[in-house]
Amino acid sequence: MDEGFRDRTAFIRGAKDIAKEVKKHATKKVGKGVDRMQEEYTKRSYTRFEEDEDDEDYQPRDGYYRGEPSVDDEGASSDATEGHDEDDEIYEGEYQGIPHNDSLKGGDHLTENQQVVSEFRDFDDMEGDKKKEKEELAQQYELILQECGHGRFQWTLYFVLGLALMADGVEVFVVGFVLPSAEKDMCLSDSNKGMLGLIVYLGMMVGAFLWGGLADRMGRRQCLLIALSVNSVFAFFSSFMQGYGTFLFCRLLSGVGARDSTFPPSNPFYLGPWHRADPIPPLFSVAAGWSFQMGSAYQFHSWRVFVLVCAFPSVFAIGALTTMPESPRFFLENGKHDEAWMVLKQVHDTNMRAKGHPERVFSVTHIKTIKQEDELIEIQSDTGTWYRRWMVRILNLSQQVWANFQQCFSPEYRRVTLMMMAVWFTMSFSYYGLTVWFPDMIKHLQNIEYASRTKLFTREKVEHFTFNFTLENQIHRSGEYFNDKFIGLKMKWVSFEDSLFEECYFEDITSSNTFFKNCSFLATVFYNTDLFEYKFINSRIVNCTFLHNKEGCQLDFSDDNNAYMIYFVSFLGTLAVLPGNIVSALLMDKIGRLRMLGKGFPSPPVMSCISCFFLSFGNSESAMIALLCLFGGVSIASWNALDVLTVELYPSDKRTTAFGFLNALCKLAAVLGISIFTSFVGITKAVPILLASTALALGSSLALRLPETRGRVLQ
């Protein structure tokens, strides 16, 4: 009885051992089968997408052209060689951290230090393999782009991105254009106007970092569409906002939708190494400046319509961008070789048809992709509610963006990132600071000239007289006015000091920067006037009557003619950018990026420093306008070189993240530069000139220590 029980127990135990071994071997075979399927999927031919035509114009290149025999060393083993391998056997308790008995035998186990060294060696090998894969992908991609050619597809891309750049340029200028009219409707004080200008840069700073980081994870095209939609929607809403707070909020979110952090990194994915400095997108931004500045006179009468019209470029850009595909390089970086191949074939076929060679076939059949690492966390539908799943996805995406941003400060890119931060900050500080300082200085010079033409009247006595004409730029001191009438009168920059008004009558008075200082009013009537209480400074009012005072904003505003002069100056400054764009486009690939950033005497930063020096001799409006045009024309060449250099210094998976971060730093430097430079208007010109020259010299000297990227294959 006991012997039979023992036999049955042994039989059951043996059956369990056999089942365990079968399960173990089945798991190993399934894993190897999956690996072979993935390898075959990566290396499979794309001949089903192509026509059965021979192309004798292209020589096959190693690795990814039709007709190459596929070699699969890993998948060549047969099932006969996949027997029991003790080295691959996994101990049942190993996943729980329990060591196998065989590993504890003397002399067979590794010490703790040896295990650490082995882990670091494996990590270094993995990083080396990953870097090698990226270099091979970059070389392969450049060769494929050479076969695709440069033609209609790239010009269409220029047009689409040009529309988006136009929307971005309008975002910067629209607030300044509508302020002369919006300040009256919304009754904006100087501090409110300053905050309105600051909030746009704040929104663009947030948007640059946000969209730059997301574009590396979600794709350039998708982020552009989302950002353009945000910009157009809130720009549209802002045109209908009646209050200052809601208008400020809409302009903030509209600035967040500004997408300049994703434009330059998008171009190189469709361009070869000798077409990355093409001037078309910058010329679109210049055209935007012309078109909207020439139409600035219309916004004086209907500024809300002007704000609404400024949202149209974003809408047009959205429609045009929907016809363009995603970046093929982004697809390759994320292992989507089918999608990348289809986009590259579209580029090739579009260019070949435009060149009159529709019979040429895209000969690329195999595109190497980077091995992907599992990073995403997917929650099944039965796990929590829908918003919890979205929260986890957003949190996971944020962690990926933050990790990618931290990679920009890894030892491999730390030096480049820190130097680029210094160059971007110094150039933005000087450029934006001087760009805003110039119009303020011109306005200050206009005020000085206006004050020099002020008429002074002293001890005048006027009785039984009717004033029904405009009083402008006058000072009346110690005057006496008895039984006088001021009817239908406009007063601009008029001041009455130590004067007496007795039995006078004021009706339908419109005043601007008009004040009564230390005056006395006796038995005087004010009917339908805007002479509010704050305009009577230390004045004595006795037995006077105020009837039907004008309602609305009680603040004084600048003259429209002065505002039009500022717009005209801005138009000339934008016009001066055109030669700088053309020159930089023609010379950048010939002399290199670093020479455009300060290497040599005729470089734009050196010329900018020289123009800053001559600012000290500018004491008239014409001289300041000429120096503004010179500074803007030579500075734009430096900006173009800096954009191209930034794009080419970072790999594709960190490119928009780094560019967005540097753009955000640029907006921060712009706010600091504008605040500091404008505070010295009317005080001294030496400090702004010294600050701008020092910043430009420092930035150009640091840029010389960066590597030259002309002709480099983009990683």
C-alpha positions as CSV (number, residue, x, y, z in Angstrom):
1,M,0.0,0.0,0.0
2,D,2.7,2.4,1.0
3,E,4.9,1.3,-1.9
4,G,2.0,2.0,-4.4
5,F,1.5,5.4,-2.8
6,R,5.1,6.2,-3.2
7,D,5.1,5.1,-6.8
8,R,2.1,7.3,-7.6
9,T,3.7,10.3,-5.8
10,A,6.9,9.8,-7.8
11,F,4.9,9.6,-11.0
12,I,3.0,12.8,-10.3
13,R,6.3,14.6,-9.4
14,G,7.9,13.4,-12.6
15,A,4.9,14.6,-14.6
16,K,5.2,18.0,-13.1
17,D,8.9,18.2,-13.8
18,I,8.3,17.2,-17.4
19,A,5.5,19.8,-17.8
20,K,7.7,22.5,-16.3
21,E,10.5,21.7,-18.8
22,V,8.1,21.7,-21.7
23,K,6.7,25.1,-20.7
24,K,10.3,26.5,-20.3
25,H,11.4,25.3,-23.7
26,A,8.1,26.6,-25.3
27,T,8.7,30.0,-23.7
28,K,12.2,30.2,-25.1
29,K,11.1,29.2,-28.6
30,V,8.3,31.7,-28.6
31,G,10.7,34.5,-27.5
32,K,13.2,33.6,-30.3
33,G,10.4,33.4,-32.8
34,V,9.2,36.9,-31.9
35,D,12.8,38.2,-32.2
36,R,13.0,36.6,-35.7
37,M,9.7,38.1,-36.7
38,Q,10.7,41.6,-35.6
39,E,14.0,41.3,-37.4
40,E,12.2,40.2,-40.6
41,Y,9.8,43.1,-40.2
42,T,12.6,45.5,-39.9
43,K,14.5,44.2,-43.0
44,R,11.6,43.3,-45.2
45,S,11.4,44.6,-48.7
46,Y,9.2,47.5,-49.8
47,T,8.8,46.3,-53.4
48,R,5.0,46.0,-52.9
49,F,4.8,49.8,-52.8
50,E,6.8,50.3,-56.1
51,E,6.2,49.7,-59.7
52,D,8.0,46.9,-61.5
53,E,10.3,49.2,-63.5
54,D,14.1,49.2,-63.7
55,D,15.9,52.4,-62.8
56,E,19.4,52.5,-64.4
57,D,20.1,56.1,-63.3
58,Y,20.8,55.3,-59.7
59,Q,23.6,53.2,-58.4
60,P,22.7,50.9,-55.4
61,R,24.1,51.9,-52.1
62,D,24.9,49.4,-49.4
63,G,22.2,48.6,-47.0
64,Y,19.0,50.1,-48.4
65,Y,18.5,49.8,-52.1
66,R,16.5,47.3,-54.2
67,G,18.2,44.2,-55.2
68,E,20.3,43.7,-52.1
69,P,20.2,40.2,-50.7
70,S,19.1,40.0,-47.2
71,V,21.3,38.3,-44.7
72,D,19.9,37.2,-41.4
73,D,22.5,35.6,-39.3
74,E,20.5,35.6,-36.2
75,G,17.5,33.9,-37.8
76,A,19.5,31.3,-39.6
77,S,19.5,28.7,-36.8
78,S,17.1,25.8,-37.2
79,D,14.9,24.2,-34.6
80,A,17.4,21.4,-34.4
81,T,19.9,23.7,-32.8
82,E,17.5,25.0,-30.3
83,G,17.8,22.3,-27.8
84,H,18.2,22.5,-24.1
85,D,20.8,25.1,-23.2
86,E,21.8,25.1,-19.5
87,D,23.3,28.5,-19.8
88,D,20.0,30.0,-20.8
89,E,18.0,28.2,-18.2
90,I,16.3,30.4,-15.7
91,Y,16.1,29.2,-12.2
92,E,12.6,29.2,-10.9
93,G,13.2,31.4,-7.9
94,E,15.6,33.8,-9.7
95,Y,12.9,36.4,-10.4
96,Q,12.4,36.6,-6.6
97,G,16.0,37.3,-5.9
98,I,16.9,33.8,-4.7
99,P,20.3,32.6,-6.0
100,H,20.7,29.3,-7.7
101,N,22.6,26.6,-5.7
102,D,25.1,26.2,-8.5
103,S,26.0,29.8,-8.4
104,L,27.1,29.5,-4.8
105,K,29.8,27.0,-5.5
106,G,33.3,28.2,-4.7
107,G,35.1,30.0,-7.4
108,D,32.1,30.2,-9.8
109,H,30.4,33.4,-8.5
110,L,31.5,37.0,-9.2
111,T,32.3,39.4,-6.5
112,E,30.2,42.5,-5.9
113,N,32.8,44.8,-7.5
114,Q,33.1,42.6,-10.5
115,Q,29.3,42.7,-11.0
116,V,29.3,46.5,-10.8
117,V,32.1,46.7,-13.3
118,S,30.3,44.3,-15.6
119,E,27.1,46.4,-15.4
120,F,29.0,49.6,-16.3
121,R,30.7,47.8,-19.2
122,D,27.3,46.6,-20.5
123,F,25.9,50.1,-20.2
124,D,28.9,51.6,-22.1
125,D,28.5,49.0,-24.8
126,M,24.8,49.8,-25.1
127,E,25.4,53.6,-25.3
128,G,28.1,53.0,-27.9
129,D,25.8,50.8,-30.0
130,K,23.1,53.4,-29.8
131,K,25.4,56.2,-30.9
132,K,26.7,54.1,-33.7
133,E,23.1,53.4,-34.8
134,K,22.3,57.1,-34.8
135,E,25.4,57.9,-36.9
136,E,24.5,55.2,-39.4
137,L,20.9,56.5,-39.6
138,A,22.2,60.0,-40.2
139,Q,24.4,58.9,-43.0
140,Q,21.7,56.9,-44.5
141,Y,19.1,59.7,-44.3
142,E,21.4,62.2,-46.0
143,L,21.9,59.8,-48.9
144,I,18.2,59.2,-49.2
145,L,17.5,63.0,-49.2
146,Q,20.1,63.3,-52.0
147,E,18.1,60.8,-54.1
148,C,14.8,62.6,-53.3
149,G,16.3,65.8,-54.6
150,H,15.4,69.4,-53.9
151,G,12.4,70.8,-55.7
152,R,8.7,71.4,-55.5
153,F,8.1,69.6,-52.2
154,Q,10.7,71.8,-50.4
155,W,9.3,75.0,-51.9
156,T,5.8,73.9,-50.8
157,L,7.2,73.4,-47.3
158,Y,8.7,76.9,-47.4
159,F,5.4,78.3,-48.2
160,V,3.6,76.5,-45.4
161,L,6.2,77.3,-42.8
162,G,6.2,80.9,-44.1
163,L,2.6,81.2,-43.3
164,A,3.2,80.0,-39.8
165,L,6.1,82.4,-39.4
166,M,3.9,85.2,-40.6
167,A,1.5,84.3,-37.8
168,D,4.3,84.3,-35.4
169,G,5.6,87.7,-36.5
170,V,2.2,89.2,-36.3
171,E,1.9,88.0,-32.7
172,V,4.8,90.1,-31.7
173,F,3.7,93.4,-33.3
174,V,-0.1,93.3,-33.0
175,V,-0.3,94.5,-29.4
176,G,2.0,97.5,-30.2
177,F,-0.1,98.4,-33.2
178,V,-3.5,98.4,-31.5
179,L,-2.4,100.2,-28.2
180,P,-3.1,103.8,-29.4
181,S,-6.7,102.8,-30.0
182,A,-7.2,100.1,-27.5
183,E,-5.9,102.2,-24.6
184,K,-8.8,104.6,-25.2
185,D,-11.4,101.9,-25.3
186,M,-10.0,100.0,-22.3
187,C,-8.7,103.0,-20.4
188,L,-5.2,101.6,-20.1
189,S,-2.7,103.3,-17.9
190,D,1.1,103.2,-18.6
191,S,1.5,100.2,-16.2
192,N,-1.4,98.4,-17.9
193,K,0.2,98.9,-21.3
194,G,3.5,97.7,-20.0
195,M,1.9,94.6,-18.7
196,L,0.1,94.0,-22.0
197,G,3.4,94.1,-23.8
198,L,5.1,91.9,-21.2
199,I,2.4,89.2,-21.2
200,V,3.0,88.4,-24.9
201,Y,6.6,87.7,-24.2
202,L,5.7,85.6,-21.2
203,G,3.3,83.5,-23.2
204,M,5.8,83.0,-26.0
205,M,8.4,82.0,-23.4
206,V,6.1,79.3,-22.0
207,G,5.0,78.2,-25.4
208,A,8.6,77.9,-26.7
209,F,9.6,75.5,-23.9
210,L,6.3,73.6,-24.0
211,W,6.0,73.0,-27.8
212,G,9.8,72.5,-28.1
213,G,9.7,69.6,-25.7
214,L,6.5,68.1,-27.0
215,A,7.7,68.2,-30.6
216,D,10.4,65.7,-29.9
217,R,7.9,63.3,-28.4
218,M,4.7,63.9,-30.4
219,G,6.1,65.0,-33.8
220,R,6.7,68.4,-35.4
221,R,3.6,68.5,-37.5
222,Q,1.2,67.6,-34.7
223,C,2.6,70.1,-32.3
224,L,2.5,72.8,-35.0
225,L,-1.1,72.1,-35.6
226,I,-2.0,72.2,-31.9
227,A,0.0,75.4,-31.3
228,L,-1.4,77.2,-34.4
229,S,-4.9,76.2,-33.2
230,V,-4.3,77.7,-29.8
231,N,-2.9,80.8,-31.3
232,S,-5.8,81.4,-33.8
233,V,-8.6,80.6,-31.3
234,F,-7.4,82.9,-28.6
235,A,-6.4,85.6,-31.0
236,F,-10.0,85.4,-32.4
237,F,-11.5,85.6,-28.9
238,S,-9.3,88.6,-27.9
239,S,-10.8,90.7,-30.6
240,F,-14.2,90.5,-28.8
241,M,-13.0,91.0,-25.2
242,Q,-14.3,94.2,-23.7
243,G,-12.4,94.2,-20.4
244,Y,-8.7,94.6,-19.8
245,G,-8.4,91.4,-17.8
246,T,-10.0,89.1,-20.3
247,F,-8.1,90.7,-23.2
248,L,-4.8,90.2,-21.3
249,F,-5.7,86.5,-20.6
250,C,-6.5,85.9,-24.3
251,R,-3.2,87.5,-25.5
252,L,-1.3,85.4,-22.9
253,L,-2.7,82.2,-24.3
254,S,-2.3,83.4,-27.9
255,G,1.3,84.0,-27.1
256,V,1.6,80.5,-25.7
257,G,0.5,79.3,-29.2
258,A,3.4,81.1,-30.8
259,R,5.4,78.3,-32.4
260,D,8.8,79.7,-33.3
261,S,10.5,77.0,-31.3
262,T,9.5,74.3,-33.9
263,F,10.0,76.1,-37.2
264,P,13.8,75.9,-37.7
265,P,14.1,72.3,-36.5
266,S,11.4,71.3,-39.0
267,N,13.2,72.4,-42.2
268,P,16.4,70.2,-42.1
269,F,14.3,67.0,-42.1
270,Y,13.4,67.6,-45.8
271,L,16.7,69.4,-46.8
272,G,20.1,68.3,-47.7
273,P,23.2,69.8,-46.1
274,W,23.5,72.6,-48.7
275,H,19.9,73.8,-48.5
276,R,19.4,74.5,-44.8
277,A,20.2,78.2,-45.0
278,D,17.5,79.1,-47.6
279,P,16.0,82.5,-47.0
280,I,12.4,81.8,-47.9
281,P,10.9,81.5,-44.3
282,P,12.6,84.7,-43.1
283,L,11.4,86.6,-46.2
284,F,7.8,85.6,-45.3
285,S,8.2,87.1,-41.9
286,V,9.5,90.3,-43.6
287,A,6.5,90.3,-45.8
288,A,4.3,89.9,-42.8
289,G,5.9,93.0,-41.3
290,W,5.3,95.0,-44.4
291,S,1.7,93.9,-45.0
292,F,0.5,94.5,-41.4
293,Q,2.5,97.7,-40.9
294,M,1.2,99.3,-44.1
295,G,-2.3,98.4,-42.9
296,S,-1.8,99.9,-39.4
297,A,-3.6,103.2,-40.3
298,Y,-6.9,101.2,-40.5
299,Q,-6.7,100.0,-37.0
300,F,-7.0,103.5,-35.6
301,H,-10.7,103.3,-36.4
302,S,-11.4,99.7,-35.8
303,W,-8.7,98.0,-33.9
304,R,-10.8,95.0,-33.0
305,V,-11.2,94.2,-36.7
306,F,-7.4,94.5,-37.0
307,V,-6.8,92.0,-34.2
308,L,-9.3,89.6,-35.9
309,V,-7.5,89.9,-39.2
310,C,-4.2,89.1,-37.5
311,A,-5.6,85.7,-36.7
312,F,-6.0,84.8,-40.4
313,P,-2.3,83.8,-41.0
314,S,-2.7,81.1,-38.3
315,V,-5.9,79.8,-39.9
316,F,-4.3,79.7,-43.3
317,A,-1.2,78.0,-41.9
318,I,-3.4,75.3,-40.3
319,G,-5.1,74.6,-43.6
320,A,-1.8,74.4,-45.5
321,L,-0.1,72.3,-42.8
322,T,-2.8,69.6,-43.0
323,T,-1.6,68.9,-46.6
324,M,2.0,68.2,-45.4
325,P,3.2,64.9,-43.9
326,E,5.0,64.4,-40.7
327,S,8.8,64.6,-40.6
328,P,10.2,61.3,-41.9
329,R,13.2,61.6,-39.6
330,F,10.8,61.6,-36.7
331,F,9.2,58.4,-37.9
332,L,12.6,56.8,-38.2
333,E,13.6,57.9,-34.7
334,N,10.4,56.2,-33.4
335,G,10.8,53.0,-35.4
336,K,8.0,53.8,-37.9
337,H,9.9,52.9,-41.0
338,D,6.8,52.2,-43.1
339,E,5.5,55.7,-42.6
340,A,9.0,57.2,-43.1
341,W,9.4,55.3,-46.4
342,M,6.0,56.5,-47.7
343,V,6.8,60.2,-46.8
344,L,10.3,60.0,-48.5
345,K,8.7,58.3,-51.5
346,Q,6.2,61.2,-51.7
347,V,9.1,63.7,-51.6
348,H,10.9,61.9,-54.3
349,D,7.9,61.5,-56.6
350,T,6.8,65.1,-56.2
351,N,10.2,66.5,-57.0
352,M,10.8,64.1,-60.0
353,R,7.4,64.9,-61.5
354,A,8.1,68.6,-61.2
355,K,11.5,68.1,-62.9
356,G,10.0,66.1,-65.8
357,H,11.1,62.7,-64.8
358,P,8.0,60.9,-63.5
359,E,9.4,57.5,-64.7
360,R,12.1,57.5,-62.0
361,V,11.3,55.1,-59.2
362,F,12.3,55.5,-55.6
363,S,14.9,52.8,-55.3
364,V,15.2,52.7,-51.5
365,T,13.9,49.4,-50.1
366,H,15.4,49.1,-46.7
367,I,15.7,52.0,-44.1
368,K,17.5,51.3,-40.9
369,T,15.7,52.4,-37.8
370,I,16.9,52.8,-34.2
371,K,16.0,50.1,-31.8
372,Q,13.2,51.3,-29.6
373,E,13.0,51.2,-25.8
374,D,9.7,50.7,-24.0
375,E,8.8,54.0,-22.4
376,L,5.0,54.3,-22.7
377,I,2.7,53.1,-20.0
378,E,-0.7,52.2,-21.3
379,I,-3.7,51.7,-19.0
380,Q,-6.4,49.3,-20.0
381,S,-10.0,50.4,-20.3
382,D,-11.0,48.5,-17.2
383,T,-8.4,50.4,-15.1
384,G,-9.9,53.5,-13.5
385,T,-11.9,56.1,-15.3
386,W,-11.1,57.9,-18.5
387,Y,-9.7,61.0,-16.9
388,R,-7.4,58.9,-14.7
389,R,-6.0,57.2,-17.8
390,W,-5.5,60.6,-19.4
391,M,-3.8,61.9,-16.3
392,V,-1.4,59.0,-16.3
393,R,-0.6,59.5,-20.0
394,I,0.0,63.2,-19.5
395,L,2.2,62.5,-16.5
396,N,4.2,59.9,-18.5
397,L,4.6,62.3,-21.4
398,S,5.7,65.1,-19.1
399,Q,8.3,62.8,-17.5
400,Q,9.6,61.9,-21.0
401,V,9.8,65.6,-22.0
402,W,11.6,66.4,-18.7
403,A,14.0,63.5,-19.2
404,N,14.8,64.6,-22.7
405,F,15.4,68.2,-21.5
406,Q,17.8,66.9,-18.9
407,Q,19.7,65.0,-21.6
408,C,20.6,68.5,-23.1
409,F,22.7,69.0,-20.0
410,S,24.4,65.5,-20.1
411,P,28.2,65.5,-20.3
412,E,28.0,65.0,-24.1
413,Y,26.0,68.3,-24.6
414,R,26.6,70.3,-21.5
415,R,29.4,72.5,-22.8
416,V,27.4,73.2,-26.0
417,T,24.2,73.9,-24.2
418,L,25.8,76.3,-21.7
419,M,27.6,78.2,-24.4
420,M,24.5,78.4,-26.5
421,M,22.6,79.7,-23.5
422,A,25.1,82.5,-23.1
423,V,25.1,83.4,-26.8
424,W,21.3,83.4,-27.0
425,F,20.9,85.5,-23.9
426,T,23.4,88.2,-24.8
427,M,22.1,88.5,-28.4
428,S,18.5,88.7,-27.2
429,F,19.3,91.1,-24.4
430,S,21.0,93.6,-26.8
431,Y,18.8,93.1,-29.8
432,Y,15.3,93.3,-28.2
433,G,16.5,96.0,-25.8
434,L,17.8,98.3,-28.5
435,T,14.9,97.5,-30.9
436,V,12.4,98.9,-28.3
437,W,14.8,101.6,-27.1
438,F,15.1,103.1,-30.6
439,P,11.4,104.1,-31.0
440,D,11.3,105.4,-27.4
441,M,14.4,107.5,-28.0
442,I,12.8,108.8,-31.2
443,K,9.7,109.7,-29.3
444,H,11.8,111.4,-26.6
445,L,13.5,113.5,-29.2
446,Q,10.1,114.4,-30.7
447,N,9.0,115.5,-27.2
448,I,12.1,117.6,-26.8
449,E,11.5,119.3,-30.2
450,Y,7.8,119.8,-29.4
451,A,8.6,121.4,-26.0
452,S,11.1,123.7,-27.7
453,R,8.2,125.2,-29.7
454,T,6.0,125.9,-26.7
455,K,4.4,129.3,-26.6
456,L,4.4,131.2,-23.3
457,F,1.8,133.8,-22.3
458,T,2.2,135.8,-19.1
459,R,-0.1,138.3,-17.3
460,E,-2.6,138.4,-20.0
461,K,-6.1,139.9,-19.3
462,V,-9.0,138.7,-21.4
463,E,-12.6,139.9,-20.9
464,H,-15.9,139.0,-22.8
465,F,-14.0,136.8,-25.3
466,T,-15.1,133.5,-26.9
467,F,-12.4,130.8,-27.4
468,N,-13.7,128.5,-30.1
469,F,-10.4,127.3,-31.7
470,T,-7.7,124.8,-30.7
471,L,-5.2,125.7,-28.0
472,E,-2.0,123.6,-28.4
473,N,1.4,123.6,-26.8
474,Q,0.9,126.7,-24.7
475,I,1.6,127.9,-21.2
476,H,-0.4,130.7,-19.6
477,R,1.0,132.2,-16.4
478,S,-0.7,134.7,-14.1
479,G,-3.5,135.4,-16.4
480,E,-7.0,136.9,-15.6
481,Y,-10.1,135.8,-17.5
482,F,-13.4,137.5,-16.8
483,N,-16.7,136.5,-18.4
484,D,-15.0,134.5,-21.1
485,K,-16.5,131.6,-23.0
486,F,-14.6,128.4,-24.0
487,I,-16.9,126.6,-26.4
488,G,-16.2,123.6,-28.7
489,L,-12.6,123.9,-27.8
490,K,-9.7,121.4,-28.1
491,M,-6.8,121.7,-25.7
492,K,-3.6,119.8,-26.3
493,W,-0.6,120.2,-24.0
494,V,-2.0,123.4,-22.5
495,S,-1.1,124.6,-19.0
496,F,-2.7,127.4,-16.9
497,E,-0.6,128.5,-13.9
498,D,-1.5,131.0,-11.2
499,S,-4.5,132.2,-13.2
500,L,-8.0,133.6,-12.3
501,F,-11.2,132.5,-14.0
502,E,-14.3,134.5,-13.0
503,E,-17.8,134.0,-14.3
504,C,-16.5,132.0,-17.3
505,Y,-18.3,129.3,-19.2
506,F,-16.7,126.0,-20.5
507,E,-18.8,123.9,-22.9
508,D,-17.9,120.8,-25.1
509,I,-14.2,120.8,-24.1
510,T,-11.9,118.0,-25.2
511,S,-8.5,118.1,-23.5
512,S,-5.3,116.2,-23.6
513,N,-2.4,116.7,-21.2
514,T,-4.1,120.0,-20.0
515,F,-3.8,121.1,-16.4
516,F,-4.7,124.0,-14.2
517,K,-2.1,124.6,-11.5
518,N,-2.7,127.0,-8.6
519,C,-5.6,128.6,-10.3
520,S,-8.8,130.1,-8.9
521,F,-12.3,129.6,-10.3
522,L,-15.2,131.8,-9.3
523,A,-18.8,131.4,-10.4
524,T,-17.8,129.3,-13.4
525,V,-19.9,126.8,-15.2
526,F,-18.5,123.5,-16.8
527,Y,-20.9,121.8,-19.2
528,N,-20.1,118.6,-21.1
529,T,-16.3,118.7,-20.6
530,D,-13.6,116.2,-19.8
531,L,-11.9,118.5,-17.2
532,F,-11.9,116.0,-14.4
533,E,-10.8,116.6,-10.9
534,Y,-7.2,115.4,-11.3
535,K,-6.6,118.2,-13.9
536,F,-7.1,120.8,-11.2
537,I,-3.8,120.8,-9.3
538,N,-3.8,122.9,-6.1
539,S,-6.6,125.0,-7.5
540,R,-9.4,126.8,-5.6
541,I,-13.0,126.3,-6.9
542,V,-15.7,128.6,-5.5
543,N,-19.4,128.5,-6.4
544,C,-18.8,126.6,-9.6
545,T,-21.1,124.2,-11.4
546,F,-20.2,121.0,-13.3
547,L,-23.0,119.7,-15.6
548,H,-23.0,116.5,-17.7
549,N,-19.4,115.8,-17.6
550,K,-18.1,113.5,-20.3
551,E,-18.1,109.8,-19.4
552,G,-15.5,107.2,-20.2
553,C,-11.8,107.0,-19.6
554,Q,-10.3,109.9,-17.7
555,L,-6.7,109.3,-18.8
556,D,-4.7,111.3,-21.2
557,F,-3.3,109.6,-24.3
558,S,-0.6,110.4,-26.9
559,D,-1.4,112.1,-30.2
560,D,-2.2,109.8,-33.1
561,N,0.4,111.6,-35.3
562,N,3.2,110.6,-33.0
563,A,2.0,107.0,-33.0
564,Y,1.9,107.0,-36.8
565,M,5.5,108.1,-36.8
566,I,6.5,105.2,-34.5
567,Y,4.8,102.8,-36.9
568,F,6.6,104.3,-39.9
569,V,9.9,103.9,-38.1
570,S,9.0,100.2,-37.4
571,F,8.2,99.7,-41.0
572,L,11.6,101.1,-42.0
573,G,13.3,98.8,-39.5
574,T,11.5,95.8,-41.0
575,L,12.4,96.9,-44.5
576,A,16.1,97.0,-43.5
577,V,15.9,93.3,-42.5
578,L,15.4,92.2,-46.1
579,P,19.0,92.8,-47.3
580,G,20.3,91.1,-44.2
581,N,18.2,88.0,-44.9
582,I,19.4,87.8,-48.5
583,V,23.1,88.3,-47.6
584,S,23.0,85.7,-44.9
585,A,21.3,83.2,-47.2
586,L,23.9,83.7,-49.9
587,L,27.0,83.6,-47.6
588,M,26.1,81.2,-44.8
589,D,27.0,78.0,-46.7
590,K,30.0,79.6,-48.3
591,I,31.8,81.2,-45.3
592,G,30.3,79.1,-42.5
593,R,28.1,79.8,-39.5
594,L,30.8,81.0,-37.2
595,R,32.0,83.7,-39.5
596,M,28.4,85.0,-39.6
597,L,28.5,85.0,-35.8
598,G,31.6,87.1,-35.2
599,K,34.7,85.6,-36.8
600,G,36.4,88.4,-38.7
601,F,35.8,92.1,-39.1
602,P,32.9,92.3,-41.5
603,S,30.8,89.9,-39.4
604,P,27.3,91.1,-38.3
605,P,28.1,91.2,-34.6
606,V,31.1,93.4,-35.2
607,M,29.0,95.7,-37.5
608,S,26.3,95.8,-34.8
609,C,28.9,96.9,-32.2
610,I,30.1,99.6,-34.6
611,S,26.5,100.8,-35.1
612,C,26.0,100.9,-31.4
613,F,29.1,103.1,-31.0
614,F,27.7,105.6,-33.5
615,L,24.5,105.8,-31.5
616,S,26.2,108.2,-29.2
617,F,26.4,110.7,-32.0
618,G,22.7,110.4,-33.0
619,N,20.9,113.5,-31.8
620,S,18.2,113.8,-34.4
621,E,15.3,111.7,-35.6
622,S,16.8,111.0,-39.0
623,A,20.1,109.8,-37.5
624,M,18.4,107.5,-35.1
625,I,16.3,106.0,-37.8
626,A,19.3,105.4,-40.0
627,L,21.1,103.7,-37.2
628,L,18.0,101.6,-36.4
629,C,18.0,100.3,-40.0
630,L,21.7,99.6,-39.9
631,F,21.5,97.7,-36.7
632,G,18.4,95.7,-37.8
633,G,20.0,94.8,-41.1
634,V,23.2,93.4,-39.7
635,S,21.7,91.8,-36.7
636,I,19.2,89.6,-38.6
637,A,22.2,87.9,-40.3
638,S,23.5,86.9,-36.9
639,W,20.1,85.6,-35.9
640,N,19.8,83.4,-39.0
641,A,23.3,82.0,-38.4
642,L,22.5,81.3,-34.7
643,D,19.3,79.5,-35.6
644,V,21.0,77.2,-38.2
645,L,23.9,76.5,-35.8
646,T,21.5,75.6,-33.0
647,V,19.6,73.2,-35.1
648,E,22.7,71.5,-36.4
649,L,24.4,71.1,-33.0
650,Y,21.8,68.8,-31.5
651,P,20.5,65.4,-32.6
652,S,17.0,65.0,-33.9
653,D,15.6,63.6,-30.7
654,K,16.7,66.6,-28.7
655,R,16.6,69.3,-31.4
656,T,13.3,71.0,-30.7
657,T,13.7,70.5,-27.0
658,A,17.0,72.4,-27.0
659,F,15.7,75.0,-29.5
660,G,12.6,75.6,-27.4
661,F,14.5,76.0,-24.2
662,L,16.9,78.5,-25.8
663,N,13.9,80.4,-27.3
664,A,12.3,80.6,-23.9
665,L,15.6,82.0,-22.5
666,C,15.6,84.4,-25.4
667,K,12.2,85.8,-24.4
668,L,13.4,86.2,-20.8
669,A,16.5,88.1,-21.9
670,A,14.2,90.2,-24.1
671,V,12.0,91.2,-21.2
672,L,15.1,92.1,-19.1
673,G,16.7,94.1,-22.0
674,I,13.5,96.0,-22.7
675,S,13.0,96.9,-19.0
676,I,16.5,98.0,-18.5
677,F,17.1,99.9,-21.7
678,T,13.8,101.8,-21.6
679,S,14.4,103.0,-18.1
680,F,17.3,105.1,-19.3
681,V,15.3,106.9,-22.0
682,G,15.6,110.6,-21.4
683,I,18.4,110.1,-18.8
684,T,21.5,108.9,-20.7
685,K,22.4,107.1,-23.9
686,A,25.8,105.9,-22.6
687,V,24.5,103.1,-20.4
688,P,22.3,101.4,-23.1
689,I,25.0,101.7,-25.7
690,L,27.6,100.3,-23.3
691,L,25.4,97.4,-22.3
692,A,24.4,96.5,-25.8
693,S,28.0,96.7,-27.1
694,T,29.3,94.6,-24.3
695,A,26.6,91.9,-24.7
696,L,27.2,91.7,-28.4
697,A,31.0,91.4,-28.0
698,L,30.6,88.8,-25.3
699,G,28.1,86.7,-27.3
700,S,30.2,86.8,-30.5
701,S,33.4,85.8,-28.7
702,L,31.6,82.8,-27.0
703,A,30.1,81.8,-30.4
704,L,33.6,81.4,-31.8
705,R,34.3,78.5,-29.4
706,L,31.4,76.5,-30.8
707,P,32.1,73.9,-33.5
708,E,31.5,74.7,-37.1
709,T,28.6,72.7,-38.6
710,R,28.8,73.6,-42.3
711,G,28.3,70.5,-44.3
712,R,27.8,68.3,-41.3
713,V,25.6,65.3,-41.4
714,L,22.7,65.9,-39.0
715,Q,22.3,63.2,-36.4
